[in-house]
């Protein structure tokens, strides 16, 4: 398991190369794999129909949207994992944004790449960033233009930002927290849910796992990396 706090100097050093497009990011997933800014999976298609009130959840982090939709649906504790440091840093950014920003500010910040107030909005949300995320995002803002961050190689797929209103509406169909009324509901719930993030491969989950009411792996569980991974997968499926 990769401990972010302990490895922050290396993370920042590598991220500087990533932002300068001088670091080769392999197609294989690793701790510097690019993160999805928003989910491409129809999370609301299944999560909104589950009774998650007061439940404990294990989930992949990905874009952070699995976590946020689970919080919206009433989960009380979430253990979340991802092999990518950038996925974890993105979740922490969204978490702080939801705690501090109005819906319109959130939309402008994440969905409008030409937003003239990007840095000002960041200054507002940074007050709620977790310590390791504060170091990371302050460093990113020091090393790249504010309006280029979401187009950088930290991220895998950029959304169409030519019309932010249309873009957020389209994403809200598969991720319920992006709807205005749900966003404000999430603002109230996010402080009530314990969220623990781990920089971990699927095959290392036995180091953190306990008993969960729900587990969400997206498409990760389809892949068989080695015997250890297959053994863990079978244990989870039981």
N, C-alpha and C positions, 0 to 999 in steps of 0.2 A: 504494500500500500504506500502511495506517494504522499508524504506529509507536506502540505503546502507551506505552512509557516516555516518549517525547517529549510525548505528549498527555495524560499522567496528570492534570494540573490540570483540563483540560476534561472529562475522563472523570468525575472526582469531582464536579465542579460539576453536570454533567448528571445523574449518578446520584442526587444529592441531590434533584433535581426529580422524577426517576422514583419514588423511594421515597415522596415526598410526594404522588404522583399529580398533579403539576403540569406534567408533560412529555408532550406528545402523541407517542406512538409510531406512526408511519405504518405502514400495512399493508405497504408496500414494505420489503424488507429493507435495513437499513443498519447502521452500527456500534453502534447502541443497540437493535437488535432483541432481543426477548425470547428467552431460551434455553430449550430443553427440558431439564427436570431429568433425565429418563432417556429413552432411545430409545423410539420407537414402531415401529421397524423390526425385523424378525426377523434380527438380525445373526448370531446363532449358527446360523441356518438355512443360511447359506452359508460363513461364515468358519471354522467349526469343521471343515469338510471340506477346507480348503486346507492345503497344506504351506507354512507361513510361517516355519519354523525358519531363523533367520539371514537373513531376507529384509529388503529395504528397501521401505517402504510410503509412498504418498501417500494421505491421506484427508481428507475433510471432518471438522470437529470436532463440530458439532452439540451433543449432550449430553456429549460426551467418550467415549461408550461405544464408538464405532468404534476409537478409539485404545486403550482399555483391553483390548478383546477382541483386538486385533492383538498387543498386548504379551503377553497370556495365551497366544496361539498361537505365540509364539516370535520375533516380529519383532525385528530388532536395531537398526533405525533407522526413525523415522517422521517425515515432514514432514506437518504438519496445518494446515489453513486454515479460516477462517470469516470472514464479513464482520462478525459480531457480536463486540464486545469481551466481552460477557457470556458467550458460549459459551466463550471462551478462559479467562476468570476461573473459570468453573465447572469446566473441566477441571483447572485448577491446584488448585482446592479438593479435587476428588476425588483427584487425584494425592497431595496431602499427607495426605489422610485415609487412603488405602490404605497409605501408608508408616508411619503411626503408630497407627492404630486397630485394635482387635480387631473381629471381624465383628459382634458384638452392638452395639458402639459405633457402627460405620458404619451399621448398620440403624437404630438409634435416632436418629442425627443426621439422616439423609436421609429416613427413612420415617415418623417419628413427629413430627408438628408440635407436639404437646403435650409433647415430651420436656423434663423439668425440668432436665436437665443440658446443654442445647444449648450454652450459652456456655462451660461448663467443658470440653466436648468440643472446642469451637473453640480454646480456649486450648492444648489439647494438640496439635492438628494444625497450628496456625499456625506452629510452630517449623520445619515442613518446607515452608512456602509459598515459592514463588519471590518475589523482592523486590517486583516490581510487583503481584503478587497479595496480598502481605502489606499493602501500602498500601491496596489496593482493599477487601479484606474487613475490615480494621480500621476503615476509614471506614464501611462498611455497618453494622457492629455498633454504631458510635457514633451512627447516624442512624435506627435502627429497632429495635424490640423483637426479641430473638433468635428468638423463636418465630414471628415474622411474615416472616422473611427469605424463606423458600421459597414464601410466598404473595404476595410482592411482584411488581411489574411487571417485575422483572428476569427473571422466568420466565414461560413461555408456558402450560404445562399443569401443574397440580399433580396428583400422584398421590393416590389415596384413602388417607388415613393413619389411618382409623378402626381398621384392624387391620394394623399394620406387618408382622407375620409373613406374612399372606396377600399383602400388596402386594409384598414383596420376592420371594416365591415366584413370583408371576405374572410379574414383570419378569425373573426368572432364566430363564424359558423362552425368552426372545428375546435375552438378554444373559448369556452364560455366566459372566462373572466375578462375578456376584451370587450364585452358588452357594457355599456355605460352603467346600468343599474347594478350589474354583477361586480363591476370594478369597485364601486363604493361599498358593496357588501364585503368584498375581499379586504378592503382597507380596515374594516372592523375586525375581521377574523384573523388576519395574518399575525397579529400580536398574541393571539391565543393558542397558536399551534407551534409546537417544538419542531424545528426543522434542522436536521443534522446532515451535512454534506461530506462525502468521502471521495477522495480521488483514488478510485479503485477499479480494477478489472472485474469482470463478472466472476472469474474463477477465484477471486479473493474474498468473495462476499461472506464466506463462512467466518471471517474474522470479525464481522460486525453484526451478523444476523441474529435476530431473536425470533419471537413469534409474532406474526403479522396477520391482520384481518384481510388485507389485500396486498398483492404484489404486482407491479407493472414493469415489464421489461421491454416494451416496444418490440423491435425485431431482433434484439440481442440474443434471446434464448434460442433462436433458430440456428445459431452458429456453434459448431463444435470445434473448439480451439485445440484441446488436448484431452487426455483421460481425466484430468482433474476437473476440467470444465464440464465434461459429460457426467461425471459423478455428482457434481453439484446440481446440475440441471435435473437429474433424476430425483435427487433428494427434494428439490423444490416442487417438482411435479407430484410427488407423493403427498 
